[in-house]
Amino acid sequence: MTAPVAASPVAPAPAAAAAQPGREQFFKLLTETEVYVKYGLHEKALKHLRKIFAVDPENLDAHEKAYQIYVASGNVAQASDQLLNVLRLCTRRAEVQRAQPYLATIFQQNPGHPELPAFLAVLRPDDTASALAGSQVEWVGEDTIFVDSNDEGLVLADEPLDALEHPPDDEPTRVSAPVAPESPEAPLVPLDPPHVRRTALEAELTGILQREHRLVLLAPEEGGARSLARRLAEPYGERVTWLAPPNLPDCTEADYCRALAGAASVTSFDALVEHLRERAGVLGREHLLVLRYAWGPLGHLDTLGKHLRRLMEEPSKVEFHLLVAGGERAAWLLHNVPKFSVYKDAPRREVPDFTVDEVRQLLDGVRLDGTRWAGEVHEATGGHLGLLKEVLLGAGALDRESVTARLARSPSVRGALQDRLREDERNGYTDKRSCRFVLEELLAGRPVEALEPLDHRIEHPEVRLYFSGLVRSDAEGKTVLRCQAVEARRQGRAGAQGRAAVMKTGPALPSGAPTIPFTRSRLRVACAFVLHHS
């Protein structure tokens, strides 16, 4: 059995000189930058980024971090320029998934920007024709001039004087820049983000945490595990520590622990345990540890599990609870760690797909007719949260056929399918052990293995397809394709469906079928939904 492999970060540009720092040096600089950002030391963070830009001016990781710093410091002009830099790099490299939150931001802030059609043509091609028809496209080519990332170009507001006295929460910062008003007379007022409280589910899971002190939430990619984890953490108030391992497959123990603790002095797992114990001791009572991502080397995740078990079992005035929110890699841990790991035999639950009624609430939350269209949108998405995000941030009719046509060409389906098949090839899965075989069987109408008896064991292709969001269990427990968009994409009919959808006009649409207009207020509400459920 081959363990899942974390996605590698964008590689730096080829070395231009012998003195260029290596990958380890870049990672060290980025890790230290993250620490400075958490404590509000923005100028020190930018100095670290300048060292990277001096050698690799198109380092995407560094550009993303610079954008976050400008937003956090309130430097709107520099944040806008840096947002364009990130989108230009993502477009040039076809970094589709990575670009989606930045696309949502530019839609919210500047939906008429002249470069937006070029971004969409690569990063969200299904939206280009319907949302921006007639716009003049300014292509992002190799000769695009980026905002300077030198000492003069990196400017920000003064640091807060009490940056060290009021450290931020351990949860990673959610970046959102100020939104320009629609008119000078009517400034925008932030709306409550539309979301669905899954009260019964949250109560059940909270009870498990209180009784068992451990819980693993499993869900497909973008299936809602992390947003549900945030809700389960709410009753703990400040008594929560968010652990987010770095998404680098070859980082050292010191780098890994520094990133988890958000402190440069924590360079070992033993030091991490003491850091967590000290922090929890200050707050007292029950303390929740949330492992939000199962990233980084699997060996480090295994070692982390052993040390967290020790932390939870050793005598302490604080009672620790652990919540793991993850997908394929978290499932791998459950079956491949020793008995003394905190993950071993931990209670686990799947995050259920959204029901028709929950989809209705989501549509009503963004001012669409949920009563009328929830059934069709649910059928077109299979209740998958990531696909619902695509629908709410896209444009077009809400009938099942139109939504299916858009999703068949979307990054959520196309990218997941391509990544799954390529990873199978890299890991040597062939014949009946391959996802390709399972997909072909389902398309031919033949049954495959049911998911529940497979117990989240990722050596089974059906399980891998589940965690990619491409298959699900139906009401009878049979494994079926997530939705018709997966079928259309696999059969190669997405292009024809997309052309047919674009050519539809007036009477060709179902009577009364609404479209999602790209008004600023509509996008603000939809983006609020995406941020809340991400």
C-alpha positions, 0 to 999 in steps of 0.5 A: 500500500502506498501512502498518499503524498501531499501536494508539493509547493510551487518550485522556485525559479531555476538558480541564477547564481551559485549563491542562490539559497536552496529550498531549505533556506526559502522554507526557513525564511517563510516559516520565520515570516509566518511567526512575525506575521502572527505577532504583528511584526509586519516590517520584519516579515517583509524584510524576510520576503525581500531576501526571497524576492532578491533571488526569486522575484516570482516566488508564489509563496512569497507573493501570497505572504506579501499580499496577506501582510499588506491586507493585515496592515491595512495597506489597501493600495499595495494589497491590490497590487500584490493581489494582481501579482498573485493572480498573474503568477497563478494564471501563468502557471495554471494554478487553478485551485490555488487561485480560487480565493484570490479570484473571489477577492478580486470579484468582490473588490474590482469585478471590472478589472481589465485583466479579469477575463484573462485570469478567468480564461485559465483559472475558471474558464466556464465563467468567462463567456457568461460573466464577462462577455464582450470584455476586452481581454488583456492577456497575462504573458511572459512580459507582464510587468509585476509590481516591484518587490524591492525595498521601495515597493514593499510599503506598509502602515506602521506596526501596532505598538502593542503587537507583542502584548496581544498575540493573535489566535492560533487559527490561521489568519483569514485574509479579507481586504476592505471592500470599496463602496458601491456609491459614495452615498451608500457604503457597503455594510457587511452582511451576516454570512449565509450558513447552515447550522447543523444543530443535531449533528454538532450536538452529536459530535460535541458529545463524542468529544466530551466523552471520548476526548478524541474525534476524527472528522473525515470528508472528501476534499472541500467537503466541509470538515474544517468548517464543521471543526470550527463550529465544534470549537466554538463552545471552548472559546479561547481554550482552543489551539489550532495546529496546521502542519506546513504543506511541505513533504520534506521539512525538518522536525524543527521547521515542522514544530516551529510552524505548528507552535507559531514560535521560532523557539519550538524546534522539537516535539518535546518542546512542542508538548511543553509549549502546548501544556503551558499555553493551555495551563494559562487558560485552564479547564478543558482545552481543545487541540484541532489538527486542521490539516494532515500535511507534511511528512507522514513520519512527522504526523506519526511522531506528532500523534505519539507526543499528543497521546502523551500530552493527553494522558500525563497528569495535568490540571487541564483536560485535553481534547483532540479534534482531527479534521481531514481527508485521505491522509487522516484516513491513512493515519487511522490504519497505519500508526502504532497503538500508542498513537493518539490517532489509533482507534479514535472515534471517527465520523464522516461529514455528511453531504448537505441535504436538499433542505440545507441546500435550500437554506444556502440558496435562500441565504444568497437571495435565490429561490431556494424553495424552487431550485434546491432540489435541482442544485442538490441533484447537480452537486450531490450535496458536496460543499465544494461544488455548492461553492462553485455554483454560488460563485459562478454565474448562470441558470440554476436548473440541473442541466445548466449547473451540471454543464458548468460543473463538468468544466469546473476546476472542482471536477476536472482538477479532482479527476485529473489529479486522481488518475495521475496520482494512481499512475505515480503510485503504480495502481493498475487494473482493478486497483485503479480509479480508472477501472472503478470509473469505467465500471460505474459508467458502464452501469456495473456495480463496484465495492460499497464504501462502508465495508471498506472502512476508509482504507485508501488502498481501495480505489473506491475510497480514494475516489470518495476522498476526491469528491468523485463518488458517494454512497447512495441511499441503498449504500451503493457506490455511485458517481457524485453527480452527472458532472463527473460522468460528463467529464469522464465521458468527454462530453463536457465540451459539447455540454458547455457549448450548448449551455452558452448558446441557450437563450431566452425560451431555451432555458426552463421557465423561470430559471434564475441566473446568478448575476455578477452584482457586487452585493451578490458576490459579497454574499456569495464570498461570505458564504465561501469564507464561512464554509472553507 
